[in-house]
Amino acid sequence: MLAILWLTAKGYRLLSQRFGGKGGEIDLIVKRGRTVAFVEVKARGALDDALTAITPQKRRLVEARVRQWLAQNPWAMDHYLRADAVFLAPWRRPRHVPGAFELLL
């Protein structure tokens, strides 16, 4: 997956992929230093379309999955937790947006 390669090149380590299940999932969970990032990956025909693809409903689903993941991984509670996004479009460089949206835990 291009997003994993992109984040790995930036120094992130993959912790989980497609975490969750029914009702939504977190595409990637990565770690770099003291930061754990929950990453939504959105691919669209145009980069501008990808930028608007994370809806309020999707944010709520991600937050529920983050709580679930943290319950299984309590070690992460003393890390900086962040919601990132990687946007993909054909013939464009991936765009990694740290802190793409606020996590309301």
N, CA, C and O atoms as a printed pandas DataFrame, in Angstrom:
     atom_number atom_name residue_name chain_id  residue_number  x_coord  y_coord  z_coord
0              1         N          MET        A               1    0.848   -1.174    0.000
1              2        CA          MET        A               1    0.000    0.000    0.000
2              3         C          MET        A               1    0.894    1.237    0.000
3              4         O          MET        A               1    1.836    1.340    0.785
4              5         N          LEU        A               2    0.587    2.156   -0.878
5              6        CA          LEU        A               2    1.389    3.362   -1.049
6              7         C          LEU        A               2    1.469    4.199    0.224
7              8         O          LEU        A               2    2.528    4.745    0.535
8              9         N          ALA        A               3    0.380    4.308    0.957
9             10        CA          ALA        A               3    0.371    5.116    2.183
10            11         C          ALA        A               3    1.346    4.543    3.217
11            12         O          ALA        A               3    2.027    5.307    3.902
12            13         N          ILE        A               4    1.425    3.225    3.341
13            14        CA          ILE        A               4    2.356    2.607    4.287
14            15         C          ILE        A               4    3.788    2.924    3.877
15            16         O          ILE        A               4    4.603    3.302    4.720
16            17         N          LEU        A               5    4.100    2.777    2.608
17            18        CA          LEU        A               5    5.447    3.085    2.125
18            19         C          LEU        A               5    5.799    4.547    2.374
19            20         O          LEU        A               5    6.918    4.861    2.778
20            21         N          TRP        A               6    4.843    5.435    2.132
21            22        CA          TRP        A               6    5.068    6.861    2.318
22            23         C          TRP        A               6    5.368    7.174    3.789
23            24         O          TRP        A               6    6.315    7.899    4.096
24            25         N          LEU        A               7    4.562    6.629    4.680
25            26        CA          LEU        A               7    4.762    6.890    6.106
26            27         C          LEU        A               7    6.035    6.231    6.627
27            28         O          LEU        A               7    6.730    6.808    7.464
28            29         N          THR        A               8    6.347    5.037    6.145
29            30        CA          THR        A               8    7.580    4.363    6.539
30            31         C          THR        A               8    8.794    5.190    6.130
31            32         O          THR        A               8    9.756    5.307    6.888
32            33         N          ALA        A               9    8.747    5.756    4.941
33            34        CA          ALA        A               9    9.841    6.610    4.473
34            35         C          ALA        A               9    9.994    7.851    5.350
35            36         O          ALA        A               9   11.080    8.422    5.440
36            37         N          LYS        A              10    8.907    8.264    5.994
37            38        CA          LYS        A              10    8.948    9.422    6.890
38            39         C          LYS        A              10    9.330    9.034    8.324
39            40         O          LYS        A              10    9.349    9.885    9.213
40            41         N          GLY        A              11    9.631    7.758    8.548
41            42        CA          GLY        A              11   10.100    7.315    9.856
42            43         C          GLY        A              11    9.056    6.704   10.764
43            44         O          GLY        A              11    9.336    6.455   11.937
44            45         N          TYR        A              12    7.857    6.454   10.255
45            46        CA          TYR        A              12    6.805    5.830   11.051
46            47         C          TYR        A              12    6.937    4.313   10.982
47            48         O          TYR        A              12    7.417    3.762    9.991
48            49         N          ARG        A              13    6.504    3.651   12.048
49            50        CA          ARG        A              13    6.484    2.194   12.100
50            51         C          ARG        A              13    5.031    1.748   12.167
51            52         O          ARG        A              13    4.263    2.251   12.987
52            53         N          LEU        A              14    4.656    0.818   11.318
53            54        CA          LEU        A              14    3.281    0.320   11.268
54            55         C          LEU        A              14    2.993   -0.545   12.492
55            56         O          LEU        A              14    3.718   -1.501   12.769
56            57         N          LEU        A              15    1.928   -0.204   13.222
57            58        CA          LEU        A              15    1.480   -1.002   14.364
58            59         C          LEU        A              15    0.294   -1.875   14.002
59            60         O          LEU        A              15    0.185   -3.007   14.474
60            61         N          SER        A              16   -0.593   -1.357   13.169
61            62        CA          SER        A              16   -1.795   -2.100   12.802
62            63         C          SER        A              16   -2.343   -1.569   11.486
63            64         O          SER        A              16   -2.171   -0.399   11.142
64            65         N          GLN        A              17   -2.997   -2.449   10.771
65            66        CA          GLN        A              17   -3.625   -2.084    9.499
66            67         C          GLN        A              17   -5.058   -2.594    9.517
67            68         O          GLN        A              17   -5.317   -3.731    9.909
68            69         N          ARG        A              18   -5.989   -1.742    9.089
69            70        CA          ARG        A              18   -7.414   -2.083    9.048
70            71         C          ARG        A              18   -7.921   -2.578   10.407
71            72         O          ARG        A              18   -8.511   -3.654   10.504
72            73         N          PHE        A              19   -7.686   -1.790   11.437
73            74        CA          PHE        A              19   -8.129   -2.158   12.776
74            75         C          PHE        A              19   -9.611   -1.846   12.932
75            76         O          PHE        A              19  -10.052   -0.737   12.633
76            77         N          GLY        A              20  -10.359   -2.803   13.390
77            78        CA          GLY        A              20  -11.792   -2.617   13.616
78            79         C          GLY        A              20  -12.566   -3.682   12.894
79            80         O          GLY        A              20  -12.139   -4.833   12.806
80            81         N          GLY        A              21  -13.684   -3.299   12.389
81            82        CA          GLY        A              21  -14.535   -4.261   11.706
82            83         C          GLY        A              21  -15.865   -3.629   11.411
83            84         O          GLY        A              21  -15.939   -2.525   10.872
84            85         N          LYS        A              22  -16.934   -4.344   11.770
85            86        CA          LYS        A              22  -18.283   -3.816   11.540
86            87         C          LYS        A              22  -18.411   -2.431   12.147
87            88         O          LYS        A              22  -17.996   -2.194   13.281
88            89         N          GLY        A              23  -18.980   -1.537   11.392
89            90        CA          GLY        A              23  -19.180   -0.191   11.897
90            91         C          GLY        A              23  -18.008    0.729   11.647
91            92         O          GLY        A              23  -18.029    1.882   12.077
92            93         N          GLY        A              24  -16.980    0.246   10.957
93            94        CA          GLY        A              24  -15.866    1.114   10.614
94            95         C          GLY        A              24  -14.536    0.580   11.099
95            96         O          GLY        A              24  -14.468   -0.288   11.969
96            97         N          GLU        A              25  -13.491    1.116   10.520
97            98        CA          GLU        A              25  -12.157    0.691   10.871
98            99         C          GLU        A              25  -11.192    1.857   10.736
99           100         O          GLU        A              25  -11.477    2.853   10.071
100          101         N          ILE        A              26  -10.050    1.709   11.380
101          102        CA          ILE        A              26   -8.955    2.657   11.218
102          103         C          ILE        A              26   -8.036    2.047   10.169
103          104         O          ILE        A              26   -7.616    0.898   10.306
104          105         N          ASP        A              27   -7.724    2.796    9.138
105          106        CA          ASP        A              27   -6.916    2.247    8.048
106          107         C          ASP        A              27   -5.524    1.839    8.516
107          108         O          ASP        A              27   -5.091    0.714    8.267
108          109         N          LEU        A              28   -4.823    2.745    9.193
109          110        CA          LEU        A              28   -3.469    2.475    9.659
110          111         C          LEU        A              28   -3.272    3.047   11.056
111          112         O          LEU        A              28   -3.822    4.094   11.397
112          113         N          ILE        A              29   -2.489    2.354   11.847
113          114        CA          ILE        A              29   -2.035    2.894   13.122
114          115         C          ILE        A              29   -0.518    2.821   13.071
115          116         O          ILE        A              29    0.057    1.748   12.885
116          117         N          VAL        A              30    0.126    3.973   13.237
117          118        CA          VAL        A              30    1.576    4.055   13.108
118          119         C          VAL        A              30    2.162    4.761   14.320
119          120         O          VAL        A              30    1.463    5.462   15.052
120          121         N          LYS        A              31    3.468    4.561   14.515
121          122        CA          LYS        A              31    4.159    5.165   15.646
122          123         C          LYS        A              31    5.481    5.749   15.177
123          124         O          LYS        A              31    6.191    5.151   14.369
124          125         N          ARG        A              32    5.794    6.917   15.693
125          126        CA          ARG        A              32    7.111    7.519   15.481
126          127         C          ARG        A              32    7.457    8.269   16.759
127          128         O          ARG        A              32    6.764    9.210   17.145
128          129         N          GLY        A              33    8.524    7.848   17.406
129          130        CA          GLY        A              33    8.897    8.469   18.667
130          131         C          GLY        A              33    7.811    8.269   19.707
131          132         O          GLY        A              33    7.385    7.142   19.961
132          133         N          ARG        A              34    7.365    9.357   20.304
133          134        CA          ARG        A              34    6.322    9.308   21.342
134          135         C          ARG        A              34    4.938    9.615   20.772
135          136         O          ARG        A              34    4.017    9.937   21.523
136          137         N          THR        A              35    4.787    9.518   19.463
137          138        CA          THR        A              35    3.505    9.805   18.810
138          139         C          THR        A              35    2.914    8.531   18.227
139          140         O          THR        A              35    3.590    7.776   17.528
140          141         N          VAL        A              36    1.651    8.308   18.525
141          142        CA          VAL        A              36    0.872    7.249   17.877
142          143         C          VAL        A              36   -0.168    7.964   17.020
143          144         O          VAL        A              36   -0.954    8.770   17.518
144          145         N          ALA        A              37   -0.159    7.657   15.731
145          146        CA          ALA        A              37   -1.086    8.303   14.803
146          147         C          ALA        A              37   -2.071    7.275   14.257
147          148         O          ALA        A              37   -1.698    6.177   13.845
148          149         N          PHE        A              38   -3.330    7.669   14.271
149          150        CA          PHE        A              38   -4.418    6.875   13.713
150          151         C          PHE        A              38   -4.727    7.500   12.368
151          152         O          PHE        A              38   -5.193    8.637   12.301
152          153         N          VAL        A              39   -4.471    6.764   11.293
153          154        CA          VAL        A              39   -4.426    7.354    9.960
154          155         C          VAL        A              39   -5.584    6.874    9.093
155          156         O          VAL        A              39   -5.799    5.675    8.922
156          157         N          GLU        A              40   -6.316    7.829    8.556
157          158        CA          GLU        A              40   -7.320    7.553    7.540
158          159         C          GLU        A              40   -6.660    7.743    6.170
159          160         O          GLU        A              40   -5.999    8.753    5.930
160          161         N          VAL        A              41   -6.839    6.784    5.291
161          162        CA          VAL        A              41   -6.294    6.863    3.938
162          163         C          VAL        A              41   -7.464    7.042    2.992
163          164         O          VAL        A              41   -8.398    6.240    2.978
164          165         N          LYS        A              42   -7.405    8.107    2.199
165          166        CA          LYS        A              42   -8.479    8.394    1.250
166          167         C          LYS        A              42   -7.895    8.543   -0.145
167          168         O          LYS        A              42   -7.025    9.382   -0.379
168          169         N          ALA        A              43   -8.376    7.728   -1.062
169          170        CA          ALA        A              43   -7.944    7.791   -2.457
170          171         C          ALA        A              43   -9.123    8.222   -3.315
171          172         O          ALA        A              43  -10.210    7.649   -3.237
172          173         N          ARG        A              44   -8.895    9.219   -4.118
173          174        CA          ARG        A              44   -9.938    9.730   -5.007
174          175         C          ARG        A              44   -9.305   10.077   -6.358
175          176         O          ARG        A              44   -8.082   10.074   -6.500
176          177         N          GLY        A              45  -10.134   10.370   -7.323
177          178        CA          GLY        A              45   -9.648   10.734   -8.654
178          179         C          GLY        A              45   -8.884   12.050   -8.654
179          180         O          GLY        A              45   -7.995   12.251   -9.482
180          181         N          ALA        A              46   -9.220   12.938   -7.742
181          182        CA          ALA        A              46   -8.541   14.228   -7.626
182          183         C          ALA        A              46   -8.200   14.462   -6.160
183          184         O          ALA        A              46   -8.958   14.081   -5.268
184          185         N          LEU        A              47   -7.071   15.082   -5.922
185          186        CA          LEU        A              47   -6.627   15.301   -4.551
186          187         C          LEU        A              47   -7.621   16.145   -3.760
187          188         O          LEU        A              47   -7.834   15.883   -2.576
188          189         N          ASP        A              48   -8.230   17.145   -4.378
189          190        CA          ASP        A              48   -9.212   17.977   -3.677
190          191         C          ASP        A              48  -10.410   17.155   -3.207
191          192         O          ASP        A              48  -10.958   17.416   -2.136
192          193         N          ASP        A              49  -10.819   16.162   -4.003
193          194        CA          ASP        A              49  -11.926   15.287   -3.590
194          195         C          ASP        A              49  -11.524   14.442   -2.386
195          196         O          ASP        A              49  -12.340   14.201   -1.496
196          197         N          ALA        A              50  -10.280   13.996   -2.354
197          198        CA          ALA        A              50   -9.805   13.199   -1.223
198          199         C          ALA        A              50   -9.786   14.036    0.052
199          200         O          ALA        A              50  -10.065   13.519    1.134
200          201         N          LEU        A              51   -9.464   15.306   -0.062
201          202        CA          LEU        A              51   -9.359   16.170    1.115
202          203         C          LEU        A              51  -10.688   16.331    1.845
203          204         O          LEU        A              51  -10.705   16.571    3.053
204          205         N          THR        A              52  -11.790   16.203    1.133
205          206        CA          THR        A              52  -13.109   16.388    1.750
206          207         C          THR        A              52  -13.782   15.057    2.123
207          208         O          THR        A              52  -14.955   15.041    2.496
208          209         N          ALA        A              53  -13.055   13.961    2.025
209          210        CA          ALA        A              53  -13.659   12.637    2.196
210          211         C          ALA        A              53  -13.823   12.200    3.651
211          212         O          ALA        A              53  -14.491   11.200    3.914
212          213         N          ILE        A              54  -13.239   12.914    4.587
213          214        CA          ILE        A              54  -13.379   12.524    6.001
214          215         C          ILE        A              54  -14.525   13.328    6.602
215          216         O          ILE        A              54  -14.368   14.489    6.979
216          217         N          THR        A              55  -15.663   12.685    6.679
217          218        CA          THR        A              55  -16.887   13.328    7.148
218          219         C          THR        A              55  -16.968   13.303    8.674
219          220         O          THR        A              55  -16.231   12.553    9.315
220          221         N          PRO        A              56  -17.847   14.107    9.262
221          222        CA          PRO        A              56  -18.042   14.037   10.723
222          223         C          PRO        A              56  -18.429   12.630   11.199
223          224         O          PRO        A              56  -17.980   12.193   12.259
224          225         N          GLN        A              57  -19.243   11.934   10.438
225          226        CA          GLN        A              57  -19.625   10.570   10.814
226          227         C          GLN        A              57  -18.397    9.660   10.829
227          228         O          GLN        A              57  -18.242    8.852   11.744
228          229         N          LYS        A              58  -17.524    9.780    9.827
229          230        CA          LYS        A              58  -16.303    8.971    9.782
230          231         C          LYS        A              58  -15.408    9.291   10.974
231          232         O          LYS        A              58  -14.782    8.393   11.537
232          233         N          ARG        A              59  -15.343   10.557   11.359
233          234        CA          ARG        A              59  -14.542   10.939   12.528
234          235         C          ARG        A              59  -15.054   10.258   13.797
235          236         O          ARG        A              59  -14.260    9.777   14.604
236          237         N          ARG        A              60  -16.356   10.217   13.975
237          238        CA          ARG        A              60  -16.933    9.556   15.154
238          239         C          ARG        A              60  -16.610    8.059   15.164
239          240         O          ARG        A              60  -16.304    7.492   16.213
240          241         N          LEU        A              61  -16.680    7.426   13.993
241          242        CA          LEU        A              61  -16.340    6.003   13.903
242          243         C          LEU        A              61  -14.872    5.772   14.244
243          244         O          LEU        A              61  -14.541    4.816   14.946
244          245         N          VAL        A              62  -14.000    6.633   13.756
245          246        CA          VAL        A              62  -12.575    6.514   14.060
246          247         C          VAL        A              62  -12.348    6.665   15.565
247          248         O          VAL        A              62  -11.595    5.895   16.161
248          249         N          GLU        A              63  -12.993    7.646   16.173
249          250        CA          GLU        A              63  -12.831    7.863   17.619
250          251         C          GLU        A              63  -13.262    6.629   18.414
251          252         O          GLU        A              63  -12.614    6.271   19.397
252          253         N          ALA        A              64  -14.337    5.987   18.003
253          254        CA          ALA        A              64  -14.788    4.770   18.692
254          255         C          ALA        A              64  -13.747    3.665   18.553
255          256         O          ALA        A              64  -13.478    2.941   19.512
256          257         N          ARG        A              65  -13.168    3.532   17.379
257          258        CA          ARG        A              65  -12.135    2.509   17.160
258          259         C          ARG        A              65  -10.852    2.851   17.913
259          260         O          ARG        A              65  -10.165    1.949   18.391
260          261         N          VAL        A              66  -10.516    4.131   18.026
261          262        CA          VAL        A              66   -9.338    4.537   18.794
262          263         C          VAL        A              66   -9.516    4.116   20.251
263          264         O          VAL        A              66   -8.595    3.569   20.857
264          265         N          ARG        A              67  -10.684    4.366   20.808
265          266        CA          ARG        A              67  -10.949    3.946   22.192
266          267         C          ARG        A              67  -10.802    2.424   22.338
267          268         O          ARG        A              67  -10.238    1.938   23.319
268          269         N          GLN        A              68  -11.310    1.692   21.365
269          270        CA          GLN        A              68  -11.204    0.231   21.380
270          271         C          GLN        A              68   -9.733   -0.190   21.319
271          272         O          GLN        A              68   -9.313   -1.065   22.076
272          273         N          TRP        A              69   -8.953    0.419   20.433
273          274        CA          TRP        A              69   -7.540    0.073   20.287
274          275         C          TRP        A              69   -6.775    0.408   21.564
275          276         O          TRP        A              69   -5.933   -0.373   22.007
276          277         N          LEU        A              70   -7.065    1.566   22.156
277          278        CA          LEU        A              70   -6.381    1.963   23.388
278          279         C          LEU        A              70   -6.697    1.013   24.540
279          280         O          LEU        A              70   -5.835    0.760   25.382
280          281         N          ALA        A              71   -7.909    0.489   24.588
281          282        CA          ALA        A              71   -8.266   -0.484   25.625
282          283         C          ALA        A              71   -7.409   -1.742   25.501
283          284         O          ALA        A              71   -7.095   -2.386   26.501
284          285         N          GLN        A              72   -7.035   -2.086   24.275
285          286        CA          GLN        A              72   -6.203   -3.271   24.026
286          287         C          GLN        A              72   -4.707   -2.952   24.107
287          288         O          GLN        A              72   -3.884   -3.862   24.204
288          289         N          ASN        A              73   -4.359   -1.676   24.067
289          290        CA          ASN        A              73   -2.962   -1.242   24.050
290          291         C          ASN        A              73   -2.751   -0.100   25.042
291          292         O          ASN        A              73   -2.431    1.016   24.633
292          293         N          PRO        A              74   -2.922   -0.357   26.325
293          294        CA          PRO        A              74   -2.845    0.722   27.318
294          295         C          PRO        A              74   -1.483    1.404   27.374
295          296         O          PRO        A              74   -1.396    2.534   27.855
296          297         N          TRP        A              75   -0.423    0.762   26.904
297          298        CA          TRP        A              75    0.904    1.374   26.884
298          299         C          TRP        A              75    0.902    2.697   26.118
299          300         O          TRP        A              75    1.723    3.574   26.385
300          301         N          ALA        A              76   -0.027    2.839   25.162
301          302        CA          ALA        A              76   -0.046    4.030   24.303
302          303         C          ALA        A              76   -0.633    5.255   24.996
303          304         O          ALA        A              76   -0.526    6.368   24.482
304          305         N          MET        A              77   -1.249    5.059   26.154
305          306        CA          MET        A              77   -1.902    6.187   26.824
306          307         C          MET        A              77   -0.918    7.273   27.257
307          308         O          MET        A              77   -1.322    8.420   27.450
308          309         N          ASP        A              78    0.361    6.938   27.412
309          310        CA          ASP        A              78    1.332    7.975   27.773
310          311         C          ASP        A              78    2.054    8.534   26.545
311          312         O          ASP        A              78    3.103    9.165   26.670
312          313         N          HIS        A              79    1.490    8.299   25.369
313          314        CA          HIS        A              79    2.016    8.841   24.116
314          315         C          HIS        A              79    1.112    9.979   23.641
315          316         O          HIS        A              79   -0.020   10.127   24.103
316          317         N          TYR        A              80    1.627   10.764   22.726
317          318        CA          TYR        A              80    0.824   11.781   22.072
318          319         C          TYR        A              80   -0.029   11.072   21.024
319          320         O          TYR        A              80    0.509   10.405   20.140
320          321         N          LEU        A              81   -1.336   11.207   21.110
321          322        CA          LEU        A              81   -2.263   10.541   20.188
322          323         C          LEU        A              81   -2.770   11.549   19.172
323          324         O          LEU        A              81   -3.167   12.659   19.527
324          325         N          ARG        A              82   -2.754   11.157   17.915
325          326        CA          ARG        A              82   -3.088   12.094   16.855
326          327         C          ARG        A              82   -3.884   11.398   15.755
327          328         O          ARG        A              82   -3.677   10.215   15.483
328          329         N          ALA        A              83   -4.789   12.134   15.130
329          330        CA          ALA        A              83   -5.551   11.632   13.976
330          331         C          ALA        A              83   -4.965   12.260   12.715
331          332         O          ALA        A              83   -5.076   13.466   12.500
332          333         N          ASP        A              84   -4.348   11.434   11.896
333          334        CA          ASP        A              84   -3.727   11.890   10.656
334          335         C          ASP        A              84   -4.538   11.416    9.459
335          336         O          ASP        A              84   -5.473   10.626    9.592
336          337         N          ALA        A              85   -4.166   11.908    8.307
337          338        CA          ALA        A              85   -4.762   11.436    7.056
338          339         C          ALA        A              85   -3.676   11.374    5.993
339          340         O          ALA        A              85   -2.728   12.159    6.004
340          341         N          VAL        A              86   -3.829   10.441    5.089
341          342        CA          VAL        A              86   -3.007   10.392    3.887
342          343         C          VAL        A              86   -3.980   10.400    2.718
343          344         O          VAL        A              86   -4.846    9.534    2.596
344          345         N          PHE        A              87   -3.813   11.391    1.872
345          346        CA          PHE        A              87   -4.685   11.543    0.706
346          347         C          PHE        A              87   -3.927   11.117   -0.543
347          348         O          PHE        A              87   -2.776   11.500   -0.751
348          349         N          LEU        A              88   -4.595   10.317   -1.369
349          350        CA          LEU        A              88   -3.988    9.777   -2.583
350          351         C          LEU        A              88   -4.828   10.145   -3.807
351          352         O          LEU        A              88   -6.058   10.148   -3.762
352          353         N          ALA        A              89   -4.138   10.448   -4.883
353          354        CA          ALA        A              89   -4.800   10.697   -6.167
354          355         C          ALA        A              89   -3.826   10.259   -7.264
355          356         O          ALA        A              89   -2.611   10.342   -7.083
356          357         N          PRO        A              90   -4.353    9.797   -8.392
357          358        CA          PRO        A              90   -3.478    9.335   -9.470
358          359         C          PRO        A              90   -2.493   10.422   -9.914
359          360         O          PRO        A              90   -2.847   11.591  -10.062
360          361         N          TRP        A              91   -1.256    9.993  -10.118
361          362        CA          TRP        A              91   -0.197   10.856  -10.647
362          363         C          TRP        A              91    0.157   12.026   -9.738
363          364         O          TRP        A              91    0.736   13.018  -10.183
364          365         N          ARG        A              92   -0.197   11.902   -8.462
365          366        CA          ARG        A              92    0.135   12.938   -7.477
366          367         C          ARG        A              92    0.910   12.302   -6.334
367          368         O          ARG        A              92    0.720   11.127   -6.021
368          369         N          ARG        A              93    1.779   13.080   -5.716
369          370        CA          ARG        A              93    2.454   12.603   -4.506
370          371         C          ARG        A              93    1.415   12.439   -3.404
371          372         O          ARG        A              93    0.489   13.244   -3.304
372          373         N          PRO        A              94    1.554   11.419   -2.585
373          374        CA          PRO        A              94    0.642   11.310   -1.433
374          375         C          PRO        A              94    0.782   12.552   -0.560
375          376         O          PRO        A              94    1.859   13.142   -0.472
376          377         N          ARG        A              95   -0.292   12.933    0.069
377          378        CA          ARG        A              95   -0.261   14.068    0.989
378          379         C          ARG        A              95   -0.575   13.556    2.392
379          380         O          ARG        A              95   -1.681   13.091    2.669
380          381         N          HIS        A              96    0.417   13.652    3.266
381          382        CA          HIS        A              96    0.263   13.259    4.675
382          383         C          HIS        A              96   -0.092   14.520    5.445
383          384         O          HIS        A              96    0.642   15.507    5.395
384          385         N          VAL        A              97   -1.216   14.493    6.159
385          386        CA          VAL        A              97   -1.664   15.640    6.947
386          387         C          VAL        A              97   -1.699   15.219    8.420
387          388         O          VAL        A              97   -2.670   14.610    8.870
388          389         N          PRO        A              98   -0.629   15.547    9.176
389          390        CA          PRO        A              98   -0.651   15.267   10.619
390          391         C          PRO        A              98   -1.735   16.105   11.290
391          392         O          PRO        A              98   -1.907   17.282   10.973
392          393         N          GLY        A              99   -2.457   15.495   12.212
393          394        CA          GLY        A              99   -3.503   16.230   12.913
394          395         C          GLY        A              99   -4.612   16.690   11.998
395          396         O          GLY        A              99   -5.113   17.806   12.130
396          397         N          ALA        A             100   -4.998   15.831   11.067
397          398        CA          ALA        A             100   -6.023   16.183   10.079
398          399         C          ALA        A             100   -7.360   16.527   10.734
399          400         O          ALA        A             100   -8.125   17.346   10.225
400          401         N          PHE        A             101   -7.620   15.894   11.857
401          402        CA          PHE        A             101   -8.819   16.224   12.630
402          403         C          PHE        A             101   -8.566   15.909   14.102
403          404         O          PHE        A             101   -7.685   15.118   14.439
404          405         N          GLU        A             102   -9.335   16.528   14.952
405          406        CA          GLU        A             102   -9.160   16.388   16.397
406          407         C          GLU        A             102   -9.822   15.112   16.894
407          408         O          GLU        A             102  -10.939   14.779   16.497
408          409         N          LEU        A             103   -9.118   14.406   17.765
409          410        CA          LEU        A             103   -9.704   13.237   18.422
410          411         C          LEU        A             103  -10.395   13.681   19.689
411          412         O          LEU        A             103   -9.779   14.316   20.545
412          413         N          LEU        A             104  -11.660   13.357   19.819
413          414        CA          LEU        A             104  -12.419   13.676   21.023
414          415         C          LEU        A             104  -12.605   12.387   21.810
415          416         O          LEU        A             104  -13.586   11.667   21.627
416          417         N          LEU        A             105  -11.665   12.112   22.671
417          418        CA          LEU        A             105  -11.717   10.871   23.445
418          419         C          LEU        A             105  -12.246   11.199   24.778
419          420         O          LEU        A             105  -12.386   10.314   25.622
